[in-house]
């Protein structure tokens, strides 16, 4: 909270000649006793292109400042025309009225100032060299621009207004780390989703291959059944898949003592002649 509040500023001599002094009636309020004086300063902006042409017209110290509403008149000399670029002497410029406490500025009021010749003839046909004696100024007092700044007063701690810079840096680093972690988590989630999609695609391909294999096996089984039907039709014998497998196994079995009646015939036995006893 500001201890000193600006209540109002009244421009006393306006309009005026360019060479006339500036006069302001300033009213402000002080809420608590102050250890230091208030410094008021008036600055004339000589050029809109460079700060080198700015002129500090005057500065005063006001104090000791009593608690309550205070009023005083601040007067300052006019700027030096020699220090202002000739191309910007007759034009619109700005004056700044500021107040500081203990070297810290807490309020600034800016006014536009219109500098022009005092006659229509000079305004329509300006001379090559500026005639300062015929230049008048008009301060736009109805449209001030006020800027306030937070400063440390006598009863306040500086740490409340100016926290350590290292702490701000650490907080920024923590925020950046959190953002990096969030981005990494999002990247990992995207990779997991891509892997899941690849796995699903591979699983689908495997299922299709298994289906194709099963279909081929079924086709092979159908072909075997067709062959069996043809054999059964020729020999008038019906053999199912299990009997066929059993018959195949029996054809390669060798005689055992447990089944002496079963013998294996060969082509030689079939075609050899039968001998009879004389």
C-alpha positions as CSV (number, residue, x, y, z in Angstrom):
1,X,0.0,0.0,0.0
2,X,1.3,3.5,-0.9
3,X,1.9,5.8,2.0
4,X,1.6,8.9,-0.2
5,X,-1.4,9.2,-2.6
6,X,-1.6,11.8,-5.3
7,X,-5.0,13.5,-5.2
8,X,-4.8,16.1,-8.0
9,X,-2.7,18.4,-10.2
10,X,-3.7,21.8,-11.6
11,X,-1.8,23.4,-14.4
12,X,-1.8,27.2,-13.5
13,X,-0.4,29.0,-16.6
14,X,-1.9,27.3,-19.6
15,X,-1.7,28.1,-22.5
16,X,1.6,30.1,-22.3
17,X,4.6,31.1,-24.3
18,X,7.3,28.5,-25.0
19,X,9.7,30.5,-22.8
20,X,7.4,30.9,-19.8
21,X,7.9,28.8,-16.7
22,X,5.8,25.8,-15.9
23,X,3.6,26.0,-12.8
24,X,1.6,23.2,-11.1
25,X,-0.5,23.1,-8.0
26,X,-0.1,19.6,-6.5
27,X,-2.3,18.1,-3.8
28,X,-1.4,14.8,-2.1
29,X,-2.2,12.9,1.1
30,X,0.3,11.3,3.5
31,X,-1.0,8.4,5.7
32,X,2.0,8.0,8.0
33,X,5.0,10.0,9.1
34,X,7.9,9.8,6.7
35,X,11.6,9.7,7.6
36,X,12.7,11.3,4.3
37,X,11.6,14.1,2.0
38,X,9.6,13.7,-1.2
39,X,11.4,14.6,-4.4
40,X,9.3,16.1,-7.2
41,X,10.8,16.4,-10.7
42,X,9.7,17.8,-14.1
43,X,11.2,16.4,-17.3
44,X,10.7,17.8,-20.9
45,X,11.0,15.2,-23.7
46,X,12.9,17.0,-26.4
47,X,12.8,14.2,-29.1
48,X,10.7,11.1,-29.7
49,X,13.7,9.4,-31.3
50,X,16.3,9.7,-28.6
51,X,16.6,10.2,-24.9
52,X,19.6,12.4,-25.3
53,X,17.4,15.4,-25.8
54,X,15.4,15.0,-22.6
55,X,15.8,17.9,-20.2
56,X,15.2,17.9,-16.5
57,X,13.6,21.3,-16.0
58,X,13.7,21.3,-12.2
59,X,13.5,19.2,-9.1
60,X,12.6,20.1,-5.5
61,X,12.5,18.3,-2.1
62,X,9.3,18.6,0.0
63,X,9.5,17.9,3.7
64,X,9.2,17.1,6.4
65,X,5.8,15.9,5.3
66,X,3.0,16.0,7.9
67,X,0.3,13.3,8.0
68,X,-2.8,14.4,6.1
69,X,-3.6,16.3,3.0
70,X,-0.8,18.6,1.7
71,X,-0.7,21.2,-1.2
72,X,2.1,23.2,-2.8
73,X,3.0,24.9,-6.1
74,X,5.8,23.5,-8.2
75,X,7.4,25.9,-10.6
76,X,10.0,25.0,-13.2
77,X,11.9,26.9,-16.0
78,X,11.1,26.3,-19.6
79,X,13.4,24.1,-21.7
80,X,16.4,25.3,-23.7
81,X,15.4,25.6,-27.3
82,X,19.1,25.1,-28.4
83,X,19.0,21.5,-27.0
84,X,15.9,20.5,-29.0
85,X,16.2,19.4,-32.6
86,X,14.8,22.1,-34.9
87,X,12.5,19.6,-36.7
88,X,10.8,18.7,-33.4
89,X,10.7,22.1,-31.7
90,X,7.4,23.1,-33.3
91,X,5.5,19.9,-32.8
92,X,3.7,17.7,-30.2
93,X,5.8,16.5,-27.3
94,X,5.5,15.2,-23.6
95,X,6.4,16.5,-20.2
96,X,6.7,14.1,-17.2
97,X,6.0,15.1,-13.6
98,X,7.3,12.5,-11.2
99,X,7.7,12.0,-7.4
100,X,10.2,9.7,-5.6
101,X,10.8,8.7,-2.0
102,X,14.2,7.8,-0.8
103,X,15.4,7.5,-4.5
104,X,12.5,5.2,-5.5
105,X,9.9,6.6,-8.0
106,X,6.3,5.8,-7.0
107,X,4.2,8.0,-9.2
108,X,4.6,9.6,-12.7
109,X,2.2,11.9,-14.5
110,X,2.6,12.6,-18.3
111,X,1.0,15.4,-20.3
112,X,1.0,16.0,-24.0
113,X,2.2,19.5,-25.0
114,X,1.4,21.1,-28.4
115,X,4.0,23.7,-29.5
116,X,2.9,25.8,-32.4
117,X,3.2,29.4,-33.8
118,X,1.0,32.1,-32.5
119,X,-0.2,33.3,-35.9
120,X,-1.9,31.7,-38.9
121,X,0.6,33.2,-41.3
122,X,3.5,31.4,-39.5
123,X,1.6,28.2,-39.2
124,X,0.8,28.2,-42.9
125,X,4.3,29.3,-43.9
126,X,6.7,28.3,-41.2
127,X,10.1,30.0,-41.5
128,X,13.3,28.0,-42.2
129,X,14.6,29.0,-38.8
130,X,12.3,28.5,-35.8
131,X,11.2,31.7,-34.2
132,X,11.0,30.7,-30.6
133,X,9.5,34.1,-29.5
134,X,6.4,33.3,-31.6
135,X,6.0,29.7,-30.3
136,X,3.3,29.0,-27.8
137,X,2.6,25.8,-25.8
138,X,-0.7,24.2,-24.9
139,X,-0.7,21.5,-22.2
140,X,-3.5,18.9,-22.5
141,X,-4.3,19.1,-18.8
142,X,-7.6,17.3,-19.2
143,X,-5.9,14.1,-20.3
144,X,-3.1,13.2,-18.0
145,X,-1.5,9.7,-18.0
146,X,-0.8,8.5,-14.5
147,X,1.5,5.6,-13.7
148,X,2.0,4.2,-10.2
149,X,4.8,2.0,-8.9
150,X,5.0,-0.2,-5.8
151,X,8.0,0.7,-3.6
152,X,9.3,-0.1,-0.1
153,X,8.3,2.5,2.5
154,X,9.7,2.9,6.0
155,X,7.5,0.4,7.7
156,X,7.6,-2.3,5.1
157,X,10.0,-5.2,4.4
158,X,11.8,-5.1,1.1
159,X,11.5,-8.9,0.7
160,X,7.8,-8.6,0.4
161,X,8.2,-6.6,-2.8
162,X,11.5,-8.0,-4.2
163,X,11.6,-11.8,-3.6
164,X,15.0,-13.5,-4.2
165,X,15.7,-14.0,-7.9
166,X,17.1,-17.5,-7.2
167,X,13.8,-18.7,-5.9
168,X,12.0,-17.5,-9.2
169,X,14.7,-19.3,-11.2
170,X,14.2,-22.5,-9.2
171,X,10.4,-22.3,-9.7
172,X,10.8,-21.8,-13.4
173,X,13.2,-24.8,-13.6
174,X,10.7,-27.0,-11.7
175,X,7.9,-25.9,-14.0
176,X,10.1,-26.8,-17.0
177,X,11.0,-30.2,-15.5
178,X,7.3,-30.9,-14.9
179,X,6.5,-30.0,-18.5
180,X,9.3,-32.2,-19.8
181,X,8.0,-35.1,-17.7
182,X,4.5,-34.6,-19.0
183,X,5.8,-34.6,-22.6
184,X,7.8,-37.8,-21.9
185,X,4.7,-39.5,-20.4
186,X,2.7,-38.6,-23.5
187,X,5.4,-40.0,-25.8
188,X,5.5,-43.2,-23.9
189,X,1.7,-43.6,-24.1
190,X,1.9,-43.0,-27.8
191,X,4.6,-45.7,-28.2
192,X,2.5,-48.1,-26.1
193,X,-0.5,-47.5,-28.3
194,X,1.6,-48.1,-31.4
195,X,3.0,-51.3,-29.9
196,X,-0.5,-52.5,-29.0
197,X,-1.7,-51.8,-32.6
198,X,1.3,-53.7,-34.0
199,X,0.6,-56.7,-31.7
200,X,-3.1,-56.7,-32.7
201,X,-2.1,-56.6,-36.4
202,X,0.4,-59.5,-35.8
203,X,-2.3,-61.5,-33.9
204,X,-4.7,-61.0,-36.7
205,X,-2.2,-62.2,-39.2
206,X,-1.4,-65.3,-37.1
207,X,-5.1,-66.1,-36.8
208,X,-5.6,-65.8,-40.5
209,X,-2.6,-68.2,-41.1
210,X,-4.0,-70.7,-38.6
211,X,-7.4,-70.5,-40.4
212,X,-5.7,-71.1,-43.7
213,X,-3.8,-74.1,-42.3
214,X,-7.0,-75.5,-40.8
215,X,-8.8,-75.1,-44.1
216,X,-5.9,-76.9,-45.9
217,X,-6.1,-79.7,-43.4
218,X,-9.8,-80.0,-43.9
219,X,-9.3,-80.1,-47.7
220,X,-6.7,-82.9,-47.2
221,X,-9.1,-84.8,-45.0
222,X,-11.8,-84.4,-47.6
223,X,-9.5,-85.8,-50.3
224,X,-8.7,-88.8,-48.1
225,X,-12.3,-89.5,-47.5
226,X,-13.0,-89.3,-51.2
227,X,-10.2,-91.9,-51.9
228,X,-11.6,-94.2,-49.2
229,X,-15.1,-93.9,-50.8
230,X,-13.6,-94.9,-54.2
231,X,-11.8,-97.9,-52.7
232,X,-15.0,-99.0,-50.9
233,X,-16.9,-98.8,-54.1
234,X,-14.5,-101.0,-55.9
235,X,-14.3,-103.7,-53.2
236,X,-17.7,-103.3,-51.8
237,X,-16.1,-102.7,-48.4
238,X,-16.7,-99.6,-46.1
239,X,-13.7,-98.5,-44.1
240,X,-13.7,-95.5,-41.9
241,X,-10.6,-93.4,-41.0
242,X,-9.8,-95.4,-37.8
243,X,-10.1,-98.8,-39.5
244,X,-7.8,-97.6,-42.2
245,X,-5.2,-96.5,-39.8
246,X,-5.5,-99.8,-37.9
247,X,-5.2,-101.8,-41.2
248,X,-2.1,-99.8,-42.1
249,X,-0.5,-100.6,-38.7
250,X,-1.4,-104.3,-39.0
251,X,0.3,-104.6,-42.4
252,X,3.7,-103.8,-40.9
253,X,3.3,-106.0,-37.8
254,X,5.4,-109.1,-37.6
255,X,4.1,-112.5,-36.5
256,X,4.4,-113.2,-32.8
257,X,4.0,-116.3,-30.8
258,X,0.8,-115.1,-29.3
259,X,-0.8,-115.0,-32.8
260,X,0.8,-118.0,-34.7
261,X,-2.1,-118.2,-37.2
262,X,-1.4,-114.8,-38.7
263,X,1.2,-114.9,-41.4
264,X,2.6,-112.4,-43.9
265,X,2.3,-113.4,-47.5
266,X,4.7,-112.2,-50.1
267,X,4.5,-112.2,-53.9
268,X,6.8,-115.1,-54.0
269,X,4.4,-117.3,-51.9
270,X,1.6,-116.3,-54.2
271,X,3.2,-117.3,-57.5
272,X,5.3,-120.3,-56.4
273,X,3.8,-123.7,-57.6
274,X,2.4,-126.1,-55.1
275,X,4.4,-129.4,-54.9
276,X,2.4,-132.6,-54.4
277,X,3.8,-135.9,-53.0
278,X,4.3,-138.7,-55.5
